[in-house]
Amino acid sequence: MKNTIIFSTALFFLFNVSNAQVETFDLSDFKLPYLRYETLDFDFGLNSQNQFESWKDTIDYNILRSNITSRFNLGSRYQLYINTPSQQSNYSLITGFQTRPFNQSEQISSDESSVINRNSRVNFQIGGSSRNRFYNRNNIFLEIGPNINLNYYFDNAKNTQKDPSGNISFERTRKNNDTQLNAGIEIGVGFGRIEYVGDAQMALFILKDLKKKNRLEKEPTHQEIYELAELISRNRNRRFFDNRHLVIAQIQSIDSLLLSRELVSQADATYFTTIYDNWLYANNPSRPSGFRISAGPKVGYMLSVYNESEEYTDSPLLDSEFNYRYSYLDYGLWVNANSAKPLNHFWQQNLSVTLSYILATNVNKILELPREQRRHNELQLSLSATYGYYPDTRSYVSFGIQAGWHHNTMERYFYPVEDFNYDDEDLIYDRIFAGPNFNGYYYFSPRFRFNFNGSVNYNFHKTDNFGIFPLPVQNGFSLITHNRLNVFVNAGFTYALF
């Protein structure tokens, strides 16, 4: 009798362990195979932003300010990801058109005078970047990250000032266009590796749904789950001119593996539609896993060619037009640390720390005047923590918090390039910020999805550098402290060509 009880207990234990294979599979164990994965997306988006703030100086001068903004964007994005034991690389090419058809801000001073600003903007963009890590056998890597971006902006702005009685005392219309070229590169060394385990998550989605619908003949082992995840990764690399043939080939390969491992025996409509539904909708944002830290030098360059015209109404000022050429060269050091952990099949934790220090020189050339330059240095620290939730194959949402500190010291004026004999006190700028954020999406069809994101951000500033931090008016402030609460919500649609 005693032996029978022991034998029955052992069978019960083994049965339950076997049935827990899917539930106990650790996403962090998955390592991507040799992989080359590319996507091409088109983005359509609308967003609006409302902002309310108050300013107060030590001389009892105060301002109330409100701002309303709307935006529309249309763009495309091509991305290529390469993963091998010795390389991880991301390549990105973007094109974009953004317009801000409506932006209005109104500020009311303590004497009831007011300033109303209305403006619109159009922006065209094309750019590319890459991030490459080349590994040795000890997970030590060389990191190279170049980028280049070309932007064109056109702005149309109208400024109206009213006296305390509500009469217009000044009005100005300004039009400008700006062509900007930005280029830079970061080079560093680091340790650690982050793998993307989204394909293992899809394998679990497929197997769990088949199990719920009684289409699994047995509980898959961890090795079989791993093999299915690898197959899913390789399936993403396949390309067909006709997308129907692509999907058929991908589903057939999954079916072939499940049959060969004797995980299924009944290949009916329920079985195939379960695989099909997961394949089309379970491609959630890639879930990373691992730890990585890297550091190194960086250099960046920006060139801007700017033209502006102004017209005045109810003002003795004359209409004007001018142009200038502006360049910016910076060099410095950076440190990045990232930790990513799938807490379970549904929850994800991502942590990151970024620290950078740069020295920069700005060179300005206005009309026919001599060249002038201004130097500055800055230190930036950024911290973030994000938790993602993957409840089903169609939905994803993440919640997080971000905080940081930005410190900048800058020469008070632009000085002639040939003249370095000055002893002016530097301008200072300090910003501390923190707040929660969220983002997510919902699939309407395999290629069409609804995206949303938003944030609540509190900012504290202390500065006398009103070039970095513009004042709402040109008088009444010296060294200021400023508090701002930003509430941002964005929603849009993405259509993927492949």
C-alpha positions in Angstrom: 0.0 0.0 0.0 2.8 2.4 1.0 4.6 1.7 -2.3 1.4 2.3 -4.3 1.0 5.7 -2.6 4.6 6.7 -3.3 4.3 5.6 -7.0 1.0 7.5 -7.4 2.6 10.6 -5.8 5.5 10.4 -8.2 3.2 10.1 -11.2 1.2 13.1 -10.0 4.3 15.2 -9.6 5.7 14.3 -13.0 2.4 14.9 -14.7 2.1 18.4 -13.2 5.7 19.3 -14.0 5.1 18.2 -17.6 1.9 20.2 -17.8 3.8 23.3 -16.6 6.3 23.4 -19.5 4.7 26.3 -21.3 3.9 28.3 -18.1 7.5 27.8 -16.8 9.4 28.7 -20.0 11.7 31.6 -19.2 11.7 34.2 -22.0 15.2 35.3 -20.9 16.6 31.9 -22.0 15.8 32.6 -25.7 18.7 33.7 -27.9 18.0 34.9 -31.5 19.4 32.8 -34.3 21.3 34.4 -37.2 18.8 37.0 -38.2 18.2 39.8 -40.8 14.9 41.5 -40.3 13.5 44.5 -42.1 10.4 46.6 -41.9 8.9 49.5 -43.8 6.2 51.6 -42.1 4.1 54.6 -43.1 2.8 56.8 -40.3 -0.2 59.1 -40.1 -0.7 61.1 -36.9 -2.6 63.9 -35.1 -1.9 65.3 -31.7 -2.7 68.2 -29.5 -1.1 69.8 -26.5 -2.4 72.2 -23.8 -0.1 74.0 -21.4 -0.7 76.4 -18.5 2.0 78.1 -16.5 2.7 80.9 -14.1 5.8 83.1 -13.7 6.8 85.2 -10.7 9.9 87.2 -10.2 11.4 88.6 -7.0 10.2 92.1 -7.8 6.5 91.0 -7.7 6.1 90.9 -11.5 3.9 88.0 -12.6 2.5 86.5 -15.8 -0.2 83.9 -16.6 0.3 82.0 -19.9 -1.7 79.5 -21.9 -0.8 77.6 -25.0 -2.8 75.4 -27.5 -1.2 73.4 -30.3 -2.3 71.0 -33.0 -0.1 68.9 -35.3 -0.3 66.6 -38.3 2.4 64.3 -39.5 3.0 61.9 -42.5 6.1 59.9 -42.8 7.9 56.6 -43.7 10.4 54.6 -41.8 12.6 51.8 -43.0 14.5 49.7 -40.4 16.9 46.8 -40.8 18.1 44.6 -37.8 21.0 42.2 -38.0 21.8 39.7 -35.3 24.6 37.2 -35.2 26.9 35.9 -32.4 29.5 38.5 -33.4 27.2 41.5 -34.4 24.1 43.4 -33.4 23.2 46.2 -35.8 20.2 48.5 -36.3 19.9 50.7 -39.5 17.2 53.2 -39.9 16.1 55.5 -42.8 13.3 58.0 -42.3 11.4 60.6 -44.4 8.8 62.8 -43.0 6.4 65.7 -43.5 5.0 67.5 -40.4 2.8 70.5 -40.2 1.6 72.5 -37.2 -1.4 74.3 -38.8 -2.5 75.9 -35.6 -0.6 77.2 -32.5 -1.8 80.0 -30.3 -0.5 81.3 -27.0 -1.8 84.1 -24.9 -0.1 85.7 -21.9 -1.6 88.2 -19.5 0.6 90.4 -17.3 -0.2 91.8 -13.9 -1.2 95.2 -15.5 -3.8 93.4 -17.8 -1.7 94.0 -20.9 -1.6 91.0 -23.2 0.4 89.3 -26.0 -1.2 86.9 -28.5 1.0 84.8 -30.7 -0.3 82.7 -33.6 2.0 80.6 -35.8 2.1 77.7 -38.2 5.0 75.5 -39.4 5.8 73.1 -42.2 8.8 70.7 -41.9 10.3 68.2 -44.4 12.9 65.7 -43.2 15.1 62.9 -44.4 17.7 61.1 -42.4 19.5 57.9 -41.5 21.3 56.4 -38.5 22.7 53.1 -37.4 23.9 51.5 -34.2 26.5 48.7 -34.5 28.0 46.4 -31.8 30.7 44.0 -32.8 31.3 41.3 -30.1 34.1 39.0 -29.1 33.6 35.7 -27.3 33.5 37.3 -23.8 30.6 39.6 -24.6 32.9 42.6 -24.9 32.0 44.8 -27.9 33.0 47.8 -30.0 30.1 50.2 -30.6 29.8 52.6 -33.5 26.8 54.8 -34.0 26.8 57.3 -36.9 23.8 59.5 -37.9 22.9 62.2 -40.4 19.7 64.2 -40.8 18.5 67.0 -43.2 15.6 69.2 -42.3 13.8 72.1 -44.0 11.4 74.4 -42.0 9.1 77.1 -43.0 7.4 79.2 -40.3 4.7 81.9 -40.5 4.1 83.8 -37.2 2.0 86.8 -36.1 2.5 88.7 -32.9 -0.2 91.0 -31.5 0.3 93.1 -28.4 -2.6 94.9 -26.6 -2.5 97.6 -24.0 -4.4 97.3 -20.6 -7.5 98.8 -22.4 -7.5 96.1 -25.1 -6.3 98.2 -28.0 -3.6 96.9 -30.4 -0.3 98.7 -29.7 1.9 96.6 -31.9 1.6 93.9 -34.6 4.3 92.0 -36.5 4.2 89.3 -39.1 7.3 87.1 -39.5 8.2 84.5 -42.2 11.3 82.4 -42.1 12.8 79.3 -43.6 15.7 77.3 -42.2 17.7 74.5 -43.8 19.6 72.3 -41.2 22.2 69.6 -41.6 23.0 67.5 -38.5 25.7 64.8 -38.4 27.5 62.9 -35.7 29.1 59.7 -34.5 29.6 57.9 -31.2 32.3 55.3 -30.7 32.6 53.2 -27.5 33.4 49.9 -25.9 31.1 48.0 -23.6 30.1 44.7 -22.0 26.9 42.7 -22.0 24.3 41.9 -24.5 20.5 42.4 -24.8 18.6 39.9 -26.8 15.1 40.4 -28.3 12.7 37.7 -27.1 9.4 38.7 -28.9 9.5 35.6 -31.1 9.6 33.4 -28.0 6.6 35.3 -26.7 4.8 34.6 -30.0 5.6 30.8 -29.7 4.0 30.9 -26.2 0.9 32.7 -27.5 0.4 30.0 -30.2 1.0 27.1 -27.9 -1.3 28.5 -25.1 -4.1 29.1 -27.6 -3.8 25.7 -29.1 -3.9 24.2 -25.6 -7.0 26.2 -24.7 -8.8 24.8 -27.8 -7.7 21.2 -27.1 -5.5 21.0 -30.1 -2.2 20.0 -28.3 -1.5 16.3 -28.1 1.1 16.8 -25.3 2.8 19.5 -23.3 5.7 20.8 -25.3 9.2 20.7 -23.7 11.3 23.8 -23.2 13.5 22.6 -26.1 10.4 22.3 -28.4 9.3 25.8 -27.4 12.8 27.1 -28.2 12.7 25.4 -31.6 9.4 27.0 -32.5 10.7 30.4 -31.4 13.7 30.0 -33.6 11.5 29.0 -36.6 9.4 32.1 -36.0 12.5 34.3 -36.1 13.7 32.7 -39.4 10.2 33.0 -40.9 10.4 36.8 -40.5 13.3 36.9 -43.0 11.3 35.4 -45.8 10.1 37.7 -48.6 7.5 37.0 -51.4 6.2 39.4 -54.0 2.6 38.2 -53.2 1.9 38.5 -49.5 -0.6 35.7 -49.6 2.1 33.3 -50.6 4.3 34.6 -47.8 1.7 33.9 -45.2 0.9 30.5 -46.6 4.6 29.5 -46.5 5.0 30.8 -42.9 2.0 29.0 -41.6 3.0 25.8 -43.4 6.5 25.8 -41.8 5.0 26.2 -38.3 2.5 23.4 -39.0 5.3 21.2 -40.2 7.3 21.7 -37.0 4.4 21.0 -34.7 3.5 17.8 -36.6 7.1 16.6 -36.7 7.3 17.0 -32.9 4.0 15.2 -32.5 2.6 18.2 -30.6 -0.6 18.1 -32.8 -2.4 15.4 -34.7 -5.7 17.1 -35.6 -5.1 19.7 -38.3 -8.6 21.2 -38.7 -10.0 24.7 -39.2 -9.7 25.5 -35.5 -6.1 24.6 -35.5 -5.1 26.6 -38.6 -7.1 29.7 -37.7 -5.5 29.7 -34.2 -2.0 29.7 -35.7 -3.1 32.3 -38.4 -4.6 34.7 -35.9 -1.5 34.6 -33.7 0.8 35.0 -36.6 -1.0 38.1 -37.8 -1.5 39.9 -34.5 0.9 38.6 -31.9 3.9 40.5 -33.2 4.1 42.8 -30.2 6.9 45.3 -29.8 10.2 43.3 -29.4 10.6 42.4 -25.8 14.3 42.7 -24.8 16.2 40.7 -22.2 19.7 41.2 -20.7 22.1 43.8 -19.4 24.5 46.1 -21.3 26.8 49.0 -20.4 29.0 51.0 -22.8 30.9 54.3 -22.9 33.1 56.3 -25.2 33.7 59.6 -27.0 31.3 61.4 -29.4 31.4 64.3 -31.9 28.6 66.1 -33.6 28.2 68.9 -36.2 25.2 71.1 -37.2 25.0 73.6 -40.0 22.0 76.0 -40.4 21.3 78.4 -43.2 18.4 80.8 -42.2 16.4 83.5 -43.9 13.8 85.8 -42.3 11.5 88.6 -43.3 9.4 90.9 -41.1 6.4 93.2 -41.8 5.0 95.6 -39.2 1.6 97.2 -38.7 0.9 100.1 -36.3 4.6 100.4 -35.7 7.3 102.9 -36.6 9.6 100.0 -37.3 10.5 99.3 -41.0 10.0 96.0 -42.7 13.2 94.0 -42.8 14.9 90.9 -44.3 18.1 89.2 -43.2 19.9 85.9 -43.4 22.6 84.2 -41.3 24.7 81.1 -41.3 25.1 79.2 -38.0 27.3 76.1 -37.2 27.7 74.1 -34.1 30.5 71.6 -33.2 30.4 69.5 -30.0 32.6 66.7 -28.6 32.4 64.9 -25.4 31.8 61.6 -23.5 28.8 59.3 -22.9 27.8 56.4 -20.8 24.7 54.2 -21.3 23.5 51.4 -19.1 20.4 49.3 -19.9 18.7 46.4 -18.1 15.7 44.5 -19.6 13.9 41.7 -17.9 10.7 39.8 -18.8 9.1 39.3 -15.4 6.8 36.7 -16.8 4.9 36.0 -20.0 2.8 39.1 -19.7 4.9 41.7 -17.9 8.2 43.4 -18.9 10.6 45.6 -16.9 13.1 48.0 -18.6 15.5 50.3 -16.8 18.0 52.7 -18.3 20.6 55.3 -17.2 22.3 57.8 -19.6 25.0 60.2 -18.7 26.7 62.6 -21.2 29.1 65.5 -21.0 30.0 67.8 -24.0 32.1 70.8 -24.9 30.7 72.9 -27.8 31.5 75.8 -29.9 28.9 77.8 -31.8 30.0 80.0 -34.8 27.6 82.6 -36.1 27.8 84.6 -39.4 25.1 87.3 -39.9 25.0 89.1 -43.3 28.4 90.7 -43.9 29.5 91.0 -40.3 32.6 89.2 -39.0 32.2 85.7 -37.7 31.5 85.3 -33.9 31.6 82.4 -31.6 30.4 81.3 -28.2 31.5 78.3 -26.2 29.6 76.3 -23.6 29.6 72.9 -21.8 26.8 70.8 -20.5 26.1 67.7 -18.4 23.0 65.6 -18.8 21.7 62.7 -16.7 18.5 60.7 -17.6 16.9 57.9 -15.7 13.9 55.8 -16.8 11.9 52.8 -15.6 9.1 51.2 -17.7 6.7 48.3 -17.2 5.0 46.8 -20.2 1.9 44.6 -20.2 1.0 42.2 -23.0 -2.5 40.9 -22.2 -3.3 39.3 -25.5 -2.2 39.1 -29.2 -3.8 42.4 -30.3 -3.0 44.8 -27.4 0.0 46.3 -25.7 0.4 49.0 -23.1 3.3 50.3 -21.1 3.6 52.6 -18.1 6.8 54.3 -16.9 8.5 57.2 -15.2 11.4 59.3 -16.5 13.5 61.8 -14.6 16.6 63.8 -15.3 18.9 66.7 -14.8 20.4 69.1 -17.3 23.2 71.6 -16.4 24.7 74.1 -18.8 27.2 76.9 -18.5 27.6 79.2 -21.5 29.7 82.3 -22.4 27.5 85.4 -21.9 28.0 86.8 -25.5 29.1 85.9 -28.9 32.7 87.2 -29.3 34.7 87.8 -32.4 36.6 84.6 -33.4 39.9 86.3 -33.3 39.3 87.9 -29.8 39.5 85.9 -26.6 40.4 88.7 -24.2 37.2 89.0 -22.1 36.2 88.3 -18.5 32.4 88.1 -18.4 30.5 85.8 -16.0 29.1 82.7 -17.7 25.3 82.2 -18.1 23.9 79.2 -16.2 21.0 76.9 -17.0 19.6 74.1 -14.7 16.6 71.9 -15.4 15.2 69.1 -13.3 12.3 67.1 -14.7 10.2 64.1 -13.8 6.9 62.5 -14.7 5.0 59.4 -15.8 4.3 58.3 -19.4 2.4 55.7 -21.2 2.1 54.2 -24.7 0.4 51.3 -26.5 -1.5 50.1 -29.5 -4.4 48.0 -30.8 -4.4 46.1 -34.1 -7.4 46.6 -36.4 -5.9 44.4 -39.1 -2.5 42.8 -39.7 -1.1 45.9 -41.3 -3.2 48.7 -39.7 -3.0 49.6 -36.1 -4.0 52.4 -33.7 -1.1 53.9 -31.7 -1.4 56.1 -28.6 1.0 57.6 -26.1 1.1 60.4 -23.6 3.0 61.9 -20.6 2.7 64.2 -17.6 5.9 66.0 -17.1 6.9 68.4 -14.3 9.9 70.8 -15.0 11.8 73.0 -12.7 14.2 75.6 -14.2 16.7 78.0 -12.7 18.5 80.1 -15.3 19.6 83.5 -16.6 20.3 82.0 -20.0 17.3 83.2 -21.9 18.7 81.9 -25.2 18.2 78.3 -24.0 15.1 79.2 -22.1 13.2 82.1 -23.8 11.2 84.5 -21.6 7.5 85.2 -22.3 8.4 88.9 -22.5 11.6 90.8 -22.8 11.6 92.6 -19.5 10.8 92.0 -15.8 13.1 89.1 -15.2 16.7 88.5 -14.2 17.8 85.2 -12.7 14.5 83.2 -12.7 13.0 80.1 -11.2 10.3 78.6 -13.3 7.8 75.7 -12.9 6.0 74.0 -15.7 3.6 71.1 -15.9 3.2 69.6 -19.4 0.3 67.2 -20.3 0.8 65.5 -23.7 -1.5 63.1 -25.5 -0.8 61.7 -29.0 -2.8 59.3 -31.1 -2.3 58.0 -34.7 -2.4 55.2 -37.2 0.4 53.1 -38.7 0.1 51.1 -42.0 2.9 48.7 -42.7 3.8 47.8 -46.3 5.8 44.7 -45.2 
